[in-house]
Amino acid sequence: MNKVTSRTRIRWWIASLMWFAIAINYIDRTVLSAAAPHLISELKLTPEMMGFIMAAFFWSYSLLQIPAGWFADRFGQKKGLGLAVAWWSIATSLMGVATGFTSLLLMRLALGIGEAAAYPSNAGITARWFPDRERATVSGLFDSASKFGGAVAMPLIVWMIYMFDWRLTFVIVGALGVLWVIAWYLIYADNPEDHKKISAQEVSLIRDGQLLRHGDKNVLPMKWYKLLRYRNIWAMCLGFFTINYTSYFFITWLPTYLVKEKGMGFLQMGMVTALPLICGMVIEVIAGWASDRMVHKKVLSLTATRKLFLTIGLLMALCIGFAPFTESVTMTVLLLCIAKSGTTVAASQVWALPGDVSPKNSVSIVAGLQNTVSNLGGAIGPIVTGAIVAATGSFNMALVLSAALVVLGIINYLFLMGKVEPIVEPPLRLTHHASAHRV
């Protein structure tokens, strides 16, 4: 029996760990982007080679989303996320010993393997640890850490590289994740009722506020390929692809764009690159909270609310296509801030959707499936951008292409996505024999 009688707020401690996991995740994947101008010069890399190195992360990251989501749903997010952060932190540190194209490519692939578990695990944790009325708030909160990670990483890492050395910078940044892993295993439990410090009141608040109570150890996650029978799954995957194609420009090519196209100095670039991410971080938390309030107060239905915020966000994201048509650096930065903020408004809903539509105990695998397709945008986007820059000597057509994909995203969410509600199928249960031998 739970011995804690005073009211607790353990779920928000869990949320803070989720936030830090994503912040570290993005700091680690952003280091290469910040160091790119130095690496291109020191290691004699062409724009095409740098594009492949940046994209390599997304190849392994995308391919392992579904296995990582399945592992988290099947064996718990404590193991899934804890092991993943340890892996990617080691990979980040080892990037500091890279000697050229091949070693950088291999380390970037290794980074993607570890980081694949982050978002599917966090989506599953949100479904287990929070009532439905807090889903978009928590989704917006943990995803906002991606912008904080990038915003802090850029000026801080640029400064570290400038003052010290890019190799040592990779080692130091990788060590952050090891500290997080220690805290994770000390604080987290896979289900609220299993936590030693939580009160009965908080367990009741969480579980009574959930339409589906995820975490039943005897219910297996749905097979990923069976999810493809559902229209909303396709809409989630395709729509998020268009968002990610645009979003990842900000953590791959933006520093080089500002230096080469807009003539910024290296240190100035480090500060300016943080602005779109900081704006996006704040806007995303507000958007997640506002959408939860609209649903809870019955201002709009869940379906109408999700579609409204997705559409508003993508209309803002269209501003990336206008950036090439202004001579003012200030206006360019403003348009990029609006565009990035738009992608985060959409993302606050994107990461709530797996919890909205998933069958029982399948939130992480639905999130992994969604993220698999979406990160193909990250896998091909840097290559396409690099090829366009190499062919034209400018980023203009690359940014216009991003805007065109955003238009397709709006059409997808408005017309392909149907009513937002859980997928209902008879759950697949463990046999008594299998359950008895589960660790």
N, C-alpha and C positions, 0 to 999 in steps of 0.2 A: 504494500500500500504506500502511496505517496505520503511522505511525512512532512512535506512543506505545506504550511497552512497560510502564510502570508501571500498576498497576491504578487506574482512575479511577471517579468517581461522578458523571459528567456528568448522568445522568438526574435526580439529585436537585437539581442546579442548575436544570434545566428545570422540575422540580416547584415550585421556589421562585418562578420567574417565573410559572408558572400560578397559583400562590397569590396573588401580588401583583396579577395581572390581575383576578382575581375580587374581591379586596379593594377595588381602585380602582373597579371596576364598581359595587359596592354602595355605596361612599362617594358616588359621583356620583349614583346614583339615590335615595339617602337624603336628600340635601341639601334637596330640596323638602319632604319630610315634616317634617324638623326645623324648617324655616322656615314651615311652613303656618300656625301661629297668627298670625305677623306678616303674612303675605301676605293672609290672610283679612281682617285689619283694614285694612291699608294700601291694598290694591287693591280693597276692597269686594267680596269674593267670597262667595257663598252656599255652604252645605255641598254642595248639588248641583253647583255649578260646580267646587268643589274636588275633588269625586269624579271629575268628568270629566277634570280636569287630571291627577290621579293615575293614572287609568286610561288616558289617551292614550298613555303610554309603552308599555303592554302591547299596544296595538293594533298599532303598527309593530313592536314587539319580537316579537310572536307571528307576524305575517305573514311576516317575513323570516327566521325560523329555518331553514326548509327551503332557501331560496336560499343562506343563509350556510353551512349545512352542506355543501351541494353544492359551493360554491366552495372550501371548505377541503379537502374530499376530492379534488377535481379538480386544484386548483392548489397545494395545500399549506397547512398551518396557519401557516407563517411569514408568507405574504402575507395570509391570511385574518384572522388575529388581529391582526397588526401594523397593517394598515389600519383595522381596526375600532376599536382603542383610540385611534388618532389622531382618527378621526371623532367618537367620543363625547366625547372630552376637549374638543374645540372646541365641541361642542354644549352641554356643561355650562358652560363659561365664558360663552358667549353668553346663557345664561339669566339672567345678571346684568343684562342690559339690558332685561328684560321690563317692559312697562308696564301689562299687564292680562290679562284672560282669554285673548284670542286669541293674543297673543305667547307667553304661558306654554304654551298648548296646542301651538303649533307647535314650540317648542323641546323640549318633552317628547316629541313625535313624533320629532324628529330624534335625540334621545338614544336612543330605542328602536331606531332604524335601526342605529346603530353597535353598541349592546350586544348585538344579536341573535347576533353571531358568537362571543361569549365561551364559552358552555357547549358548543355543538357542536364548536368548535375544541379545547377542553380534553379532551373525550371522545376525539376522534381522536388527540390527542397522547398520551394515556394508552395507547391501543391500540398506537401505534407505538413508544413509548419505554420501556415497562415490561413485564416478564414478567406473565403472567396471574395469578400468585399475589400480585402487588402491586396488582391493579386496584382493589379496593374501598378499600384503604389510601390510594392516590393520589386516588381519587374523593372519599373522605371528606375528605382533606386539602385539595384545592383548593376543594371546596364549603364547607368550614368557613370559608374566607376571607370568604364572604358575610356570615357572622355577625360576624366580626371587623370587616369594613368598616362594618357597621351599628353595632356596639357602640362603635367608636372615633368614628364619624361623629357619633353623637347627642350625647354630652357635649362633644366638641371643637367641632362645628359650632354647637351651642347657645351655647357660650362665645364663639366667634368672632362670631356674630350679636349677642350681648349686648354684647360689647366694641366691635365695629366696625360692620359693616353687612352685611345679607344679600346685597347685590349684589356686594360685594368678595369675600365668602365663596365664591360660585359661581365667580368668576374664579380664585381661588387653588386651589380643589379641582380644577378642570379642568386646571391646569398639571401636576398630579401624573402624569397619563397620558402627557404628552409625554416625561417623563423615562423612564418605563417603555418606551416605544417604542424609544428609543435603545438601551437595554440589550437588548431583544428581538432587534433586528437584529444586534447584536454577538455574541450568545451562541447563539441557536437555529439548528438545522438540521432540515430536515423528517424525515430518517431518521437513526438512530444511526450507520450506516455512512458517512454523508456528513459527520459532524462531524470537524473537524480535530484536536480535542484528546482524543477518546475513545480508550480502549485497546481492543485486540482482545478482551481478556478480558471487558470490559463489554458489547461488542457481542454476544459469544457468550452471555453470561448473559441478555441481553434477548431475543435472537432464538430461542435454544434453549428458552426458557420460554414461547413463544407458540404456541398451537394454530394460529392464522392469523397469518401475517406480513404485516401491513398495510403499505402504502407502495409496492407494486409500481406503477411509473409507467405500465405498459402495461395495467393493469386499471382499468376505469371503475367508478365507484360505481353501485349499483343505482338504477333510477328510483324516485323516492319513492312514486309511486302503486302500484308493484308490491309495496312493503312492506306495504300495507294488506291484502294477501291473507293475512297471518299473524296468528293469534290472539294471540300474545305481544305483537306490536306494539300492537294495540288495548288489551290489558291494561296495558301500560306507559303508554300515552297517557292512558287514563281514570283510572288510579290516581294518576298524578302530578298530574292536574287537581285531584283532591280534596285532595292535599297542599298544592299551591300556593294554593288558595283560602284555606286556613287560614294558611299561612305568610306570605303577603303582607300580612295584617292587621298584622303586626308592623313593617312598614316603610312603611305608609301611614297607617292610622288610629290606631295605638296611642298616639302622642304626644297627639293630640286627645282620645282616650278617657281617658287619665290626667289630663289637665288639666280637661276638662269634666265627666266622670263621677265621678272620684275626688278632684277638688279639689286636685290637686297644683300647686305653683308651677312656673313655666317651667324654672328651673334644676334643681329637684328631679326634674322629669319627664325632663330630659336624662340624668340619672344613672340613674334607675330603668329607663328604656327599654333601657339597655345590658345589664341583667342577663339577660333571657331569651336574648339573642344570645350573650353570653359563655358561658352554660351550654351552649347548643346547639353552639357552636364546639368545646368540649372533648369533649362527648359524641359528636359526629359522628366525630372522628378515632379515638376509642376503638372506636366501633362498626365503622368500616371496617376497622381493624386486626384486631379480634376475629373478624369474619366471614371475612377472608382466612385467619386461622389455622385456623378450623374447617374450611374447605374444604381447605387444604393438608395438615392433619393427618388428613383424612378422618373427622372427627367426624360430619359430616353431608354429604350430597351438595350440589352447588352449588344445585340447585333448592330443597331443604329449607332451606338456609342463607339464601338470598335471601328466601324467604317468611317464615321465622321472624323475621328482623330487621325486615322491612317490617311485620309484624303487631304486634310489640312496639312499634315506633315509633308506629304509628297508635293503638294503645291509649293510649299516653301523651298523644298529641295530643288525645284526647277531653277532657282536662282543661280545654280552652278553653271548653267548654260549661258547666262548673261555676262559672267565674269570676263570672258575674252573681249567683250565689245566696249569696255571702258578703258580709257587711258589713265584714269586716276587709281593709284595704288590703294588709297583709302577706300574708294568705292569697291574695288576688287575684294578687299578684305571684308568689307561689310556684306557683300553678296555671298561670299564664302561662309561667313558666320550664320547668315540666314539659312543657307542651304544645309549646313551641318546641323543646325538646330532642327530643321525640318526632318532630317533623317532620324533624329532622336525622338521627336514627337511620335513618329511612326513606330520606332523601336519599342517605345513603352507599351504599345499595343501588341506588337509582334511577339514579345516575350511573355505576354499574358495569355495569348491564344492557345499555346499547348495545354495549359491548365484548364482553359475553357472547353476544349473539344476532345481531350484525350479520354480513352476508356480507362478503367481502373488500373492503377499501377503502371501506366504507360506514358507518363508525362515526359520523362527524360528521353525515351526513345522517339516520341513525336517531336520533341525539341531537337533531337539529334538529326532526324530526317529532314526537318525544316532547315536546319543549319547546314546540312550536307549540300543541298541544292543552292542555298543562298551564298555559300562561300565559294561556289564555282565563279561567282562574280569577283571574289578576291583572287581566285586562281588565274583567271584569264584577264582581268582588268589591268593589272600592272604590265602584262605582256603586250596587250593591245595598245595601252598608252605609250609604252616604250617604243613600239613599232611606229606609231603615228608620229611621235617626236623625232624618231630617226628619219622617217620619210619626208616630213614637212618642215622640220626644224622648229616646230611650235607645238604648244599644248592646246591650241584653240579647238581643233576638231575633236580632240579627246574629250574636252569638257562638253561640247555640244552633243556628242554621242551619249554621255552620261545623262544629260537632260532628256534626250529622246527615250531612253530606257525608263526614266521616271514616269513619263506619260503612260507607258505601257503598264507600269505598276499601278497607277491610279485606275485605269480601266479594269485591271485584274481584280482589285479589291472591291470595286463597285459592282461588278457584274458576274465574275466567276465565283467569288466567295458567297455562300448562301447564309442561312441562319446559323448563328454561332451558338452551338449547344454540344453537349458531350456525345461522343460516339457510343452507341449502346449495342453491345454484343454480349452473349453469355461468357463470363470470365473463364479463362483456362486455369484450372487449379492444380496444384501439386498433388500427386498421389500421397497416400499416408506413408508409403515406404520412402519416397523421395524426401518428404518433409522431415521424416525422422532422422535422415542423414545429412540435413542441411547444417552448415556451420553458422 
